């Protein structure tokens, strides 16, 4: 009796044939481009170029997979089973639709591209983390919550499983329909690189300007540079190989859903939610008196300054909003929905909780706004305020899901709105926004923490240049010392815009006297 297929074999059988030469060539070229253009010290143009090259290679793998699947579906073997014919059809393995796949891919490139236009390293790090999530969804196609969680574990396993797939492609010589051998493709790439190096060296020795350009384009050929290049090549090549393996035969993640849970008795979930709604309503009434009563009401009733009141409650409200989302998710899953009365009760209780939570989000945002007005804007305060805005949007989406009693689209929108929040931060230029607000505050009150502002990125330079002397020199002197000239692949729009003001600061920095900073 044959052994039944395992879960991995059923959900993720992998490509049936060897890797195509065209796919291997595209992956090799993208890995070489990525290893040669990525800058590890300062993000810049190289990251965007590497992302575009990687996307092009994976699109090639997807196109080759679609053509192969279409051919297999058009002419199935006479002895093929219905299951085998279904597996040959595009999309039969649970691959995401073309629109969703393209949307996640565009989001990934946009997030990586933030490093080309913004100099804030902390923002680029957040965007890279989000790009890892969107890139994984682009190649795996997870849609349900369980499928999206499982998708995060697949890329490392895909890299390991892709090695035999690639070896079979290298050994197969000339697979049917490929038109060219793998060895000839590699030979062509090697000849191209050799010719470029030979003539590049000759032209560089003939013209100094061209030599500077070539030096910026070519990777470092010193021993540490070559070792770093080889490490990046292996890392990027392995990741791309695993991604191509997933694209060539995506896993079936759509069928991974938790089994139906036993509905709770109406009293089991109604009583806790009614009490929780009452508690939220009481808190919201207090918040409304604060929002409309202003600082005088707080001083009379709490005995605190308004800044102390804002700072003391914000983090608790942030935790409340996050926990409320968890409560709504559990209640929506366990609540019975068989009768019309049950569905109405779910809509009323959970909808009320979501609406009251929106008021709490508004209160937390108002507290943070007052806190920033009193003590100045910082990165942490801006990020937290953005997170609260995102949570408020999530409560709106949850309210829609409660009304419709369907939430299969919600997990993807949660990640999509988080990506939009990060890209929105990049559009508003957070470090410059922080600097602008603190400069305006200094012009009104005379209070400024120069040490804090000088720790911002080059994005803040245009705002800091508005300061009067000698504060302008004091705020920009450290930034000017930390901004060496970028190479071609480290080109960054934020640093290029700041360099004009920073060059002036370097010429006069030693002549300025900087008083002790007045901290808030």
N, C-alpha and C positions, 0 to 999 in steps of 0.2 A: 504494500500500500504506500503510495507516494507521500512524502512529508508535506503537510499543508504549508503554504507560504507564510513567512513571518510578517509582522506589521510593517517593517521597513520595506520588505519585498513587495508588499501590496500597495503601500502608500508612496514609495519612492524607489521604483525599480532601476532608475538611471537609464542613460542612453543604451540602446540595444547594440549599436554598431560602434566602430572606432571613431575617434575624433577626426574630423575632416581637416585636410591640409590647409585649406583657406582659413579655418578657425584658428588652428595652431599658429599660422603666420600672423594673423591679426592680433592674437594674444601676445606673441613675442614682440611685435612692433610696439604695442601699447605699453608693455612692461619696460622696454628700452626707453621709450619716451618718458614714462613716469620716473624711472630711476635717474634720468639725466636732467629732468626739469624741477623735481621737487626740492624745495629749500627747507631745511630742518630748523634753521635759526629764526628767520623772519618769513611769514607767509607772503606770497606774492603771485605773480602771473603763472609761475610754474605749476601751482596746484590746479588752477583752472585748466591749463593745457593738459595736464595728466588726467583730469577728470573727463575731459572731452575725448581724449584718445581711448581711455578705458570704455567709455560709453559706446564709441564707434566699434570697438572690438566686440563688445557684447551684443550690439545690434547685429553685427555680422553673424555671430553664432545663432542668434534668434532667427535671422532670415534663412540661414542654411537649414536650421531645424524645421522651419515652416515648409520649405520646399521639399525636404525629405519626407515629412509627414504627409504632405499633399500627394506626393507620388505614391507613397505606400497606400494611402486611402483610395486613390483612383484605381489602382491595380493590385488588389490583395491577392495573395497566393491562394490557389484552389484549396489547399489544406488548412488555410488559416482559420482559426476559431473566431467566433464573434467578439470575444474579449480582446484578441490580438488586433482585430480590425478596428475596434473602438480605441485601443491604445495608440493606433497610428494616426488617429484624427487629431488635428490641432485643438487644443483645449480639453481633450478627453482626460487628461491627467490632472485637471484642476488648475491649469495655468490661468493667471489673471487675464482679463480682457486687455486688448491693445491700448485702450484709452487709459485704464488704470495703470498699466505698466509704464506707458509714456509719461504719465503725470508724476509717478514716483521717481522716474529717471530724471525728469526736468527739475524736480525739487532737489534731488541729490546734487546735480550740477550747480544749481543756484546757491545752495548752502556752501559748497566748496568754493564757489566764486566770490563769496564774501571776503575771503582773504586777499583778493585782488584789489578791492575798493576800500576796505576798512583796515586800519592799522591796529585796532584793538585786539590784542592776542586773546583775551578772555572771551570775547565775542566769537572769534574764529574757533576756539576750542569747543564752545557750545554748539556751533554750527557743524563741526566735524562729528560730534556725537550724534546729532540729529541726522546727519548724512549717512552714518553707518546704519541707522534704523531704516531710513527711506530706501537706501540702496539694497538692503536685505529684502525689503518688501517688493522691490522692483524685480528681483530675480527669483523669489520664492512664491510670491502670490498669496501670502496669508491674508485672510479676510476676517475670520471669526477671532474672538479673543484668544482661544486656545491655539488656533492655527498661527496667529501672530507671535505668540510666546514661543511656540515650537520653532518658528522660522528663525528666531535669534540664535538657535543652537545649530542650525544646519550649515552655515558657511565653513566652519572648521572641518566638520565631517565631510563636506563636499570636496574640499581640497585634498583630503586623504583618498577619497574614493575616485577622484579625477585622475590620479597618477597612473593607474593601470589603463584607464581610458585613453590618456594621452600617449602612453607607450604603445598601445595597439595601433594608434593612428600613425606613429612614427614608423612602425614595422610594416604597416600595410602597403607601403609604397605608393600605389596610385589607386585609391578606392574608386568604385564605379561612379562616374559622373563628375569627378573632381577635376580632371583635365591636366593635372600637373603633380609631380612627385614632391613629397615633403623635402627631400634632400635638395632638389633644384630651387625650391623657394628659399631655403636657408642659404644656399650658395649665392643666390641673387642678392639677398640682404647683406651678406658678408662682403661681396664685391662692391655694393653701393657704399657701405660704410668705409671701406678702404679707399675708394676713389675720392669720397668727400674729405677724408683726412689728408690724403696726399695733396690734393689741389688746395685745400684750405690752408695747409702749412705754407705752400708756395705763395699764395696770395697774401697771407699774413706777413711774410718776410718782405713783400714788395710794398706794402702800404700800412702805416702805423694805425690809421683810423680803422681800417678793416681788421687789423690785428686785435684792437680793443673790442670790436664787435664779436669776433670769433671767440675771444677769451671769455666773454660773458655768456656765449651760447654753449660752449663745450664744458663738460664736467671737469672737475679737478683731477689731474692725472698723477698727483702725488700718491705715495703708498697709502696714507690714511684716506685720501679721496677715492682711490680705486676700491679699497675695502668697503667704504661706505656705499659706493655705487653698487657693488656686488650684493651687499646686504639688502639694499632697497630693491634691486632687481629680483632677488629671490622672494622677498616679501610681497611685492606687487604682483609678480608673476604667479605665485601660489594663490593669492587671492583672486586674481582674474581667472585662473584655471578652474578654481572651485565655482566661481560665479558662472562661467561658461558651461560647466557641467550641470548646474541647476537650470540654466536657461535652455539647454538642449533637451532636457527631460524634467520639467518641474515636478515637484512632489505634489501629491493630492492632499492639500491642507484644508480644503473647504469642508470635507466630510468630518473633520475633527471637531466635534462639538460635545460638550458634556451631556450626559443623559438627562432625561427629564427628572426633575426632583419632585419629591412628594409635596403637594401643595399643603401649606400650613392651614390650620383651622382659622376661620375668620377672626376669632377673638385673639388668637396667638399673635397676629401681626397688626391687627387694628388698634388694640389697646396701647402698645408701645408707640405707634406712630401718632395717635391722638395726643398722648402726653408730650411727645417730642414736638409736635406742632404747637401745642400750648406754650411750651417753654420757649420755642423760637419766637412766637408772637409776643410774649412778654419782653424778651430781649430786644426785639425790633421796636417796640413802643419806646423803650428807653433810648435806643439809638436815634429815633426820630426826634425826641426832645433835645438830644445833643446836637443833631444836625441843624435843627432850626433854632435852638436856644443859644448856640454859640459859646464863646469862651466864658462869658459871665455866668452862665448856668453851671458850667463845670466847676468854676472857682467857688461858687456858693455851695454846691452839693457834695463835691468830692474833696475839696481842700487841696487840690493839685494845680500845678500850672497846666496849660493846655498841651504843651509839648510832652510833659510827663504822662498825661492821660493818653495821648496818642501813642507814645512809645510803649506804654505798659500793656495795652490791649491788642496791638496789631498782630503779634505772633500767635496769640491765642485764637484770634478770629481766622487767621490763615489755617490753623489746624482744624478749626470747626468746619470750614468750607471743604477741606479735603475729606474729613471723616463723613460729612453729610453725603458726599458722592458715593462712598462705600455703603452707607446705610440704604440709600435709594436703590443701588444695584442689587443688594441682597433682598430687600423687600419686594422689588419688582420680580425677582426670580421665584420667591417662595409664595407670593400672594396668589390665591386662586382666582381664575378668570373665566370660569365655566359659565356663570350666569351673568345676566346684564347688571344685576345689583353689585356683583363682585367687581366687574370692570369699572362701574361708576365709582365705587369706593376707592379703587386703586387710583383712578384719575384725580379724585378730589384730595385724598390724603397726600399722595406723592407730589401732585401738582402744587398743593399748598406749601409743602416743605421746600420745593424748588423755588417757588416765588419768594418765600421768606428768606431763603438763602441768598437770593439776589440782593435783598436789602442789606444783609450782613456783609456781603462783598462790597457794596457801595460804602458802608460804614468803614470797613477796613481801608479802602482806598482813600477816603476822606481823612482818616487818621494819618495815613502815610503822607498825604499832601501837606497837612499841618506840620508834621514832624520835619519834612524837608524844608518847609518855609522857615521853621525855627532854627534848624541846625545846618541847612544846606543840602544840596543834592550829592549823592554818592552812587557808585555803581550798584552796591547792594540794594539801596533803596529803589533805584530804578528797575532792577531786575525783579524785585519782590512786587512792585506795583504792576509790572507787566504780567507776572504770574497771576496776580489777582484778577486782572482784566481777562486773562485766558480762562481762569476758573469761572468767572461770571458768564463768559460765552458758553462754557460747558454746561452750566445750569440752564441756560436757554435751550441748548440742544437736548438736554435731559427732559426739560418740560415738553418739548415737541415729541420726544419718544414716549413719554408718559401718556400724552393725549392720544397718540396713534397706537399705543400698546405694541409697538414694534421698535427694536433697537439694533437690528442686524447691521445697519449702516453706521452706527455710532462709533465703534472702535476705530474705523478708518478716519472718521472726522475728528476724533480726539487727536490722533497723530497729525492729521492735516492742519488743524488749527494751531497746534504747537509749532509746526514748521512755519506757518504764516506769521506767528508771533515773533519767531526768531528773525525771519526776513524783514518783518516790520521794524524790529530793533535796528537792523542793519540800515534800513532806509532812513530812519530818523537820526542816525549817527550818534550813538549813545554818549561816547566820550565828549563829543563837541557839545551835545545838549547839556551834559553835566557842567562843563566849563562855562557855557553861556549863562546858565542859571546862577552859578556862583559868582561870575563876574558882575552880573546885574545886581546881585545881593551886595557885593562889595561897593559898587557905585552908590547904592542907597544907604548902606549902614556902616561902611568902612571896615567890615569884618571879613577876613579872608585867611584860609589855611593854605599857604603857598606850598608847603610840603606835600599836602594831599594833591593839589592840582598838578604839581610837577611830576607826580607819579602816573598821570594819565598817559595815553598813547599820543602819537603824532596827530591823530584826528582832532585833538583839542587845541592845536596850535592856533588856528584862525580865531577862535574865541579868546584865548589867552592874549593874543596880540592886541586886543582892545583895552587891556589894562594900562593905566598911566605909568610912567616911569617913576621910581625904579622897580615897581612891582612886576612890570612886564618882563624885564630882564631876569628878575629873580625867579619868576615862574617858568621861563623858557630855557634858562641856562642848563638845567639838568637834562631836559629833553634834547637840546642841541648836542650835548656831549654823547647822548645815547643813540644818535641817528647817523651812522656811517653811510657812505654811498652804497646803494643797492646794486647788485648785479642784474643782468637782464631778466633772469627767471625769478628774481626777488622783487621785481617792479611792483610797486603798490601805489595806488592812486592817492591814498591818504598821506603817505610819507612824501610823495612828490609834491603835493600841494603845500605841505608844511615846510619844505626845504628852503623856500625863498625867505620866509621869516626867520628860520633857524640860522641861516647863513649870516644874517645881520646880527643876530644875538652872539654868535661865536666871535665876531669881530670886536664887540664892545663888552663882552661878559666880564672881563677882568676889571673894568672901570666902574662897575656898579656896586653900591653898598646895599646889602639886603638886610633890612631890620628883622628882628625876631618876629616870626609869624604870629598873628593873632588867631588863636584857635577858637572854634565855636564849641 
